[in-house]
Amino acid sequence: MVMTLEADYAVRIVEMLAISNQKIDARSISDQTHVPLRFALKILRKLVAGGLIVSYKGAHGGYMLAREPGKITLREVIESVEGPYMISRCQQDEYACKHTPCCRVHQIYDEISSIVRTKLDSYTFDCHCEDDISEKKDKK
């Protein structure tokens, strides 16, 4: 399973805004994250709608995080562009297996998805990923 390109770009954008800690225009965000401008604008709209960043209009406009980086989780960013995380489409309400008692893997998918969501919630944007990951490895 691979995360979508849109989610990957959203993570890059939020990470860049967290590190910069200032208002940045869309073109600069696009250039610094290597996300095509049109795609960056689409993602920025979703991040604004999700309450993760704020946009400022006008000649000196741009984007900033809506909250402190330590209060924004990796899960929030991914779900702001992809919707609720789930490992299989059978977990969606409209999917048929949810209404059939014979689906043997549905509960397993729910459990795995819950574990992944919890893990994604444990990472925030208040520090560099490399530092966070190496600290967790050192504790093992």
NORZIRA-V55708 format. One line per field, one symbol per residue. psi: psi as a letter, one per 20 degrees, with the letter a starting at -180 (. if undefined). burial: b if it has 9 or more other C-alpha atoms within 8 Angstrom, else e. Layout:
# NORZIRA-V55708
psi: ???
burial: ???
This chain:
# NORZIRA-V55708
psi: ppqqhggggggggggghgghkrpprhghggghikppgghghgggghhghijhrqqprahkabqrqhrqhijpqhgggghhhiappqhqiiiqhiqhhhjpiioiighggggghgggggghhiprkirpggggghghhhi.
burial: eeeeebbbbbbbbbbbbbeeeebbbbeebbbebebebeebbebbebbbeeebbbbeeeeebbbbbeeebbbbbbbbbbbbbbeeebbeebbeeebebbeeeeeeebeebbebbeeebeebbeebbbeeeeebeeeeeeee
